[in-house]
Amino acid sequence: MQDEPEVVVVRLGHRPGRDERMTTHVGLTARALGADRVVFPDNAGKSRDTVEDITGRFGGPFDVELSGSQTALVRDWEGTVVHLTMYGERVQDVEGDIRERHREEPLLVVVGAEKVPFDVYEAADYNVGVTNQPHSEVAGLAVFLDRLFEGRELDREWRNADRRVVPEETGKTVRPVDEE
């Protein structure tokens, strides 16, 4: 969010063919709910292209990167590392501490795909569970970002958009920005 240190979401692992939709949705959720950028594995080019296309049409700023070494990013991160896992501390118990640290330093949010190596658990400042029940990593990311930003991300202003969704009780209206 504006005037705060950066929030970056990193997707650990990507199985082509199996994870395309989920990896894409990690990126879309990160974008829509306040993160500044997402880092995908270097074999997730289709997901990158989709998220960049959505950002181009519906606005930003938001950056998408591909990287061959997500675990190095986690290990070398200069700031707070939060690993989302169902085995972690309850989000409601640590969200205040994480929010306080984020006021001072950038935040890296780690979202796994396949089995996460133990060194990621060790490198994380916080291993956070959004419920300690099996669920989607996209759902966990959405809940975490909403709690981090305390709902402010829902009023975010989007720049450089070609189109906007018109909020309405029923219907699906999308208008070009130049008609507003």
Phi and psi in degrees as GROMACS dihedral restraints (atoms count N, CA, C in turn):
[ dihedral_restraints ]
;  ai    aj    ak    al  type     phi  dphi    fc
    3     4     5     6     1   -63.3    20    10
    4     5     6     7     1   145.9    20    10
    6     7     8     9     1    63.1    20    10
    7     8     9    10     1    18.9    20    10
    9    10    11    12     1  -124.0    20    10
   10    11    12    13     1   156.4    20    10
   12    13    14    15     1   -57.3    20    10
   13    14    15    16     1   157.5    20    10
   15    16    17    18     1   -61.5    20    10
   16    17    18    19     1   145.3    20    10
   18    19    20    21     1  -117.0    20    10
   19    20    21    22     1   121.4    20    10
   21    22    23    24     1  -119.8    20    10
   22    23    24    25     1   134.8    20    10
   24    25    26    27     1  -106.1    20    10
   25    26    27    28     1   130.2    20    10
   27    28    29    30     1  -116.8    20    10
   28    29    30    31     1   129.9    20    10
   30    31    32    33     1   -94.6    20    10
   31    32    33    34     1   114.4    20    10
   33    34    35    36     1   -87.4    20    10
   34    35    36    37     1   114.4    20    10
   36    37    38    39     1    84.9    20    10
   37    38    39    40     1   148.7    20    10
   39    40    41    42     1  -162.2    20    10
   40    41    42    43     1   119.8    20    10
   42    43    44    45     1  -101.9    20    10
   43    44    45    46     1   104.0    20    10
   45    46    47    48     1   -53.4    20    10
   46    47    48    49     1   139.4    20    10
   48    49    50    51     1    88.1    20    10
   49    50    51    52     1   -39.3    20    10
   51    52    53    54     1   -94.9    20    10
   52    53    54    55     1   -38.1    20    10
   54    55    56    57     1  -105.7    20    10
   55    56    57    58     1     4.7    20    10
   57    58    59    60     1   -52.0    20    10
   58    59    60    61     1   -53.4    20    10
   60    61    62    63     1   -65.3    20    10
   61    62    63    64     1   -44.1    20    10
   63    64    65    66     1   -66.4    20    10
   64    65    66    67     1   -43.1    20    10
   66    67    68    69     1   -62.4    20    10
   67    68    69    70     1   -43.8    20    10
   69    70    71    72     1   -58.3    20    10
   70    71    72    73     1   -44.0    20    10
   72    73    74    75     1   -69.7    20    10
   73    74    75    76     1   -28.7    20    10
   75    76    77    78     1   -60.8    20    10
   76    77    78    79     1   -46.4    20    10
   78    79    80    81     1   -65.0    20    10
   79    80    81    82     1   -44.0    20    10
   81    82    83    84     1   -64.6    20    10
   82    83    84    85     1   -39.6    20    10
   84    85    86    87     1   -67.6    20    10
   85    86    87    88     1   -43.6    20    10
   87    88    89    90     1   -56.7    20    10
   88    89    90    91     1   -46.7    20    10
   90    91    92    93     1   -62.2    20    10
   91    92    93    94     1   -52.8    20    10
   93    94    95    96     1   -66.3    20    10
   94    95    96    97     1   -27.8    20    10
   96    97    98    99     1  -111.0    20    10
   97    98    99   100     1    25.9    20    10
   99   100   101   102     1   108.7    20    10
  100   101   102   103     1    -7.7    20    10
  102   103   104   105     1   -69.7    20    10
  103   104   105   106     1   159.6    20    10
  105   106   107   108     1   -92.3    20    10
  106   107   108   109     1   -30.1    20    10
  108   109   110   111     1  -160.5    20    10
  109   110   111   112     1   164.5    20    10
  111   112   113   114     1  -128.7    20    10
  112   113   114   115     1   144.5    20    10
  114   115   116   117     1  -118.0    20    10
  115   116   117   118     1   118.3    20    10
  117   118   119   120     1  -103.3    20    10
  118   119   120   121     1   157.8    20    10
  120   121   122   123     1   -60.8    20    10
  121   122   123   124     1   155.0    20    10
  123   124   125   126     1   -66.8    20    10
  124   125   126   127     1   -10.1    20    10
  126   127   128   129     1   -96.4    20    10
  127   128   129   130     1    13.6    20    10
  129   130   131   132     1  -109.7    20    10
  130   131   132   133     1    41.7    20    10
  132   133   134   135     1   -62.3    20    10
  133   134   135   136     1   -35.5    20    10
  135   136   137   138     1   -64.4    20    10
  136   137   138   139     1   -41.3    20    10
  138   139   140   141     1   -64.5    20    10
  139   140   141   142     1   -43.0    20    10
  141   142   143   144     1   -57.8    20    10
  142   143   144   145     1   -46.8    20    10
  144   145   146   147     1   -60.7    20    10
  145   146   147   148     1   -41.4    20    10
  147   148   149   150     1   -65.1    20    10
  148   149   150   151     1   -46.2    20    10
  150   151   152   153     1   -65.8    20    10
  151   152   153   154     1   -39.6    20    10
  153   154   155   156     1   -64.0    20    10
  154   155   156   157     1   -39.6    20    10
  156   157   158   159     1   -62.0    20    10
  157   158   159   160     1   -46.1    20    10
  159   160   161   162     1   -62.5    20    10
  160   161   162   163     1   -42.2    20    10
  162   163   164   165     1   -62.4    20    10
  163   164   165   166     1   -40.5    20    10
  165   166   167   168     1   -63.9    20    10
  166   167   168   169     1   -37.0    20    10
  168   169   170   171     1   -84.7    20    10
  169   170   171   172     1   -39.8    20    10
  171   172   173   174     1  -106.7    20    10
  172   173   174   175     1    -0.1    20    10
  174   175   176   177     1   103.9    20    10
  175   176   177   178     1   168.1    20    10
  177   178   179   180     1  -144.3    20    10
  178   179   180   181     1  -154.0    20    10
  180   181   182   183     1   -80.0    20    10
  181   182   183   184     1   148.1    20    10
  183   184   185   186     1  -165.6    20    10
  184   185   186   187     1   134.1    20    10
  186   187   188   189     1  -114.4    20    10
  187   188   189   190     1   147.2    20    10
  189   190   191   192     1  -126.2    20    10
  190   191   192   193     1   129.7    20    10
  192   193   194   195     1  -126.6    20    10
  193   194   195   196     1   154.4    20    10
  195   196   197   198     1  -110.2    20    10
  196   197   198   199     1   142.1    20    10
  198   199   200   201     1  -144.6    20    10
  199   200   201   202     1   144.0    20    10
  201   202   203   204     1   -87.9    20    10
  202   203   204   205     1    -3.1    20    10
  204   205   206   207     1  -143.9    20    10
  205   206   207   208     1    77.6    20    10
  207   208   209   210     1   -68.0    20    10
  208   209   210   211     1   -37.4    20    10
  210   211   212   213     1   -65.7    20    10
  211   212   213   214     1   -33.4    20    10
  213   214   215   216     1   -66.5    20    10
  214   215   216   217     1   -39.0    20    10
  216   217   218   219     1   -59.3    20    10
  217   218   219   220     1   -45.6    20    10
  219   220   221   222     1   -62.1    20    10
  220   221   222   223     1   -48.7    20    10
  222   223   224   225     1   -62.7    20    10
  223   224   225   226     1   -38.6    20    10
  225   226   227   228     1   -97.6    20    10
  226   227   228   229     1     4.2    20    10
  228   229   230   231     1   -61.2    20    10
  229   230   231   232     1   131.8    20    10
  231   232   233   234     1   -97.7    20    10
  232   233   234   235     1    84.7    20    10
  234   235   236   237     1   157.5    20    10
  235   236   237   238     1  -157.3    20    10
  237   238   239   240     1   -91.6    20    10
  238   239   240   241     1   135.5    20    10
  240   241   242   243     1  -112.2    20    10
  241   242   243   244     1   123.2    20    10
  243   244   245   246     1  -116.2    20    10
  244   245   246   247     1   119.7    20    10
  246   247   248   249     1  -102.6    20    10
  247   248   249   250     1   119.6    20    10
  249   250   251   252     1   -85.0    20    10
  250   251   252   253     1   121.4    20    10
  252   253   254   255     1  -153.8    20    10
  253   254   255   256     1   149.2    20    10
  255   256   257   258     1   -74.2    20    10
  256   257   258   259     1    -7.7    20    10
  258   259   260   261     1   -94.5    20    10
  259   260   261   262     1     5.2    20    10
  261   262   263   264     1   -91.1    20    10
  262   263   264   265     1  -176.1    20    10
  264   265   266   267     1   -66.1    20    10
  265   266   267   268     1   152.1    20    10
  267   268   269   270     1   -65.6    20    10
  268   269   270   271     1   132.4    20    10
  270   271   272   273     1   -55.1    20    10
  271   272   273   274     1   -39.5    20    10
  273   274   275   276     1   -67.1    20    10
  274   275   276   277     1   -18.7    20    10
  276   277   278   279     1   -87.1    20    10
  277   278   279   280     1   -22.0    20    10
  279   280   281   282     1  -120.5    20    10
  280   281   282   283     1    -6.4    20    10
  282   283   284   285     1   -59.2    20    10
  283   284   285   286     1   -38.0    20    10
  285   286   287   288     1   -64.1    20    10
  286   287   288   289     1   -43.3    20    10
  288   289   290   291     1   -63.2    20    10
  289   290   291   292     1   -43.8    20    10
  291   292   293   294     1   -64.4    20    10
  292   293   294   295     1   -44.1    20    10
  294   295   296   297     1   -60.3    20    10
  295   296   297   298     1   -42.2    20    10
  297   298   299   300     1   -62.6    20    10
  298   299   300   301     1   -45.1    20    10
  300   301   302   303     1   -64.9    20    10
  301   302   303   304     1   -36.6    20    10
  303   304   305   306     1   -67.2    20    10
  304   305   306   307     1   -22.8    20    10
  306   307   308   309     1   -63.6    20    10
  307   308   309   310     1   -24.9    20    10
  309   310   311   312     1  -107.4    20    10
  310   311   312   313     1   -22.1    20    10
  312   313   314   315     1  -149.4    20    10
  313   314   315   316     1   157.2    20    10
  315   316   317   318     1   -63.2    20    10
  316   317   318   319     1   155.4    20    10
  318   319   320   321     1  -122.5    20    10
  319   320   321   322     1   130.7    20    10
  321   322   323   324     1  -110.3    20    10
  322   323   324   325     1   122.4    20    10
  324   325   326   327     1  -106.7    20    10
  325   326   327   328     1   118.9    20    10
  327   328   329   330     1   -98.4    20    10
  328   329   330   331     1   125.9    20    10
  330   331   332   333     1  -123.0    20    10
  331   332   333   334     1   121.1    20    10
  333   334   335   336     1   -83.6    20    10
  334   335   336   337     1   166.7    20    10
  336   337   338   339     1  -122.5    20    10
  337   338   339   340     1   -66.2    20    10
  339   340   341   342     1   -97.3    20    10
  340   341   342   343     1  -168.1    20    10
  342   343   344   345     1   -57.3    20    10
  343   344   345   346     1   126.0    20    10
  345   346   347   348     1   -84.8    20    10
  346   347   348   349     1   128.8    20    10
  348   349   350   351     1   -61.0    20    10
  349   350   351   352     1   146.2    20    10
  351   352   353   354     1   -60.0    20    10
  352   353   354   355     1   -30.4    20    10
  354   355   356   357     1   -64.6    20    10
  355   356   357   358     1   -22.4    20    10
  357   358   359   360     1   -69.5    20    10
  358   359   360   361     1   -42.0    20    10
  360   361   362   363     1   -58.8    20    10
  361   362   363   364     1   -41.5    20    10
  363   364   365   366     1   -71.4    20    10
  364   365   366   367     1   -35.1    20    10
  366   367   368   369     1   -75.5    20    10
  367   368   369   370     1   -23.8    20    10
  369   370   371   372     1   -70.9    20    10
  370   371   372   373     1   140.5    20    10
  372   373   374   375     1   -73.6    20    10
  373   374   375   376     1   -32.4    20    10
  375   376   377   378     1  -138.5    20    10
  376   377   378   379     1   129.3    20    10
  378   379   380   381     1  -103.8    20    10
  379   380   381   382     1   114.3    20    10
  381   382   383   384     1  -117.5    20    10
  382   383   384   385     1   129.6    20    10
  384   385   386   387     1  -104.4    20    10
  385   386   387   388     1   125.2    20    10
  387   388   389   390     1   -96.4    20    10
  388   389   390   391     1    92.6    20    10
  390   391   392   393     1    65.2    20    10
  391   392   393   394     1   154.0    20    10
  393   394   395   396     1  -105.0    20    10
  394   395   396   397     1    41.9    20    10
  396   397   398   399     1  -122.9    20    10
  397   398   399   400     1   153.1    20    10
  399   400   401   402     1   -60.0    20    10
  400   401   402   403     1   134.6    20    10
  402   403   404   405     1  -163.1    20    10
  403   404   405   406     1   178.8    20    10
  405   406   407   408     1   -74.7    20    10
  406   407   408   409     1   139.3    20    10
  408   409   410   411     1   -64.4    20    10
  409   410   411   412     1   -26.6    20    10
  411   412   413   414     1   -68.0    20    10
  412   413   414   415     1   -42.7    20    10
  414   415   416   417     1   -63.0    20    10
  415   416   417   418     1   -43.9    20    10
  417   418   419   420     1   -60.7    20    10
  418   419   420   421     1   -42.9    20    10
  420   421   422   423     1   -63.2    20    10
  421   422   423   424     1   -43.6    20    10
  423   424   425   426     1   -62.0    20    10
  424   425   426   427     1   -47.6    20    10
  426   427   428   429     1   -63.7    20    10
  427   428   429   430     1   -44.1    20    10
  429   430   431   432     1   -61.1    20    10
  430   431   432   433     1   -48.3    20    10
  432   433   434   435     1   -63.9    20    10
  433   434   435   436     1   -38.8    20    10
  435   436   437   438     1   -63.1    20    10
  436   437   438   439     1   -41.0    20    10
  438   439   440   441     1   -69.8    20    10
  439   440   441   442     1   -38.3    20    10
  441   442   443   444     1   -59.6    20    10
  442   443   444   445     1   -47.0    20    10
  444   445   446   447     1   -92.4    20    10
  445   446   447   448     1     0.6    20    10
  447   448   449   450     1    52.7    20    10
  448   449   450   451     1    37.5    20    10
  450   451   452   453     1    84.6    20    10
  451   452   453   454     1    -8.4    20    10
  453   454   455   456     1   -62.3    20    10
  454   455   456   457     1   -27.4    20    10
  456   457   458   459     1   -65.5    20    10
  457   458   459   460     1   -19.2    20    10
  459   460   461   462     1   -73.2    20    10
  460   461   462   463     1   -18.0    20    10
  462   463   464   465     1  -106.1    20    10
  463   464   465   466     1    15.5    20    10
  465   466   467   468     1   -60.9    20    10
  466   467   468   469     1   142.0    20    10
  468   469   470   471     1   -94.0    20    10
  469   470   471   472     1   133.6    20    10
  471   472   473   474     1  -104.5    20    10
  472   473   474   475     1   134.8    20    10
  474   475   476   477     1  -108.1    20    10
  475   476   477   478     1   155.9    20    10
  477   478   479   480     1    59.5    20    10
  478   479   480   481     1    34.4    20    10
  480   481   482   483     1   -87.9    20    10
  481   482   483   484     1   145.0    20    10
  483   484   485   486     1   -86.7    20    10
  484   485   486   487     1   -27.5    20    10
  486   487   488   489     1  -148.4    20    10
  487   488   489   490     1   160.9    20    10
  489   490   491   492     1  -137.0    20    10
  490   491   492   493     1   145.6    20    10
  492   493   494   495     1   -81.3    20    10
  493   494   495   496     1   132.7    20    10
  495   496   497   498     1   -90.8    20    10
  496   497   498   499     1   116.8    20    10
  498   499   500   501     1   -66.6    20    10
  499   500   501   502     1   129.1    20    10
  501   502   503   504     1  -156.5    20    10
  502   503   504   505     1   159.3    20    10
  504   505   506   507     1   -64.3    20    10
  505   506   507   508     1   -43.8    20    10
  507   508   509   510     1  -135.1    20    10
  508   509   510   511     1   158.9    20    10
  510   511   512   513     1   100.0    20    10
  511   512   513   514     1   170.5    20    10
  513   514   515   516     1  -136.8    20    10
  514   515   516   517     1    87.7    20    10
  516   517   518   519     1  -107.2    20    10
  517   518   519   520     1   124.5    20    10
  519   520   521   522     1  -123.6    20    10
  520   521   522   523     1   125.8    20    10
  522   523   524   525     1  -117.9    20    10
  523   524   525   526     1   143.3    20    10
  525   526   527   528     1   -61.3    20    10
  526   527   528   529     1   143.2    20    10
  528   529   530   531     1   -59.5    20    10
  529   530   531   532     1   -35.7    20    10
  531   532   533   534     1   -69.1    20    10
  532   533   534   535     1    -7.4    20    10
  534   535   536   537     1   -92.4    20    10
  535   536   537   538     1    -3.0    20    10
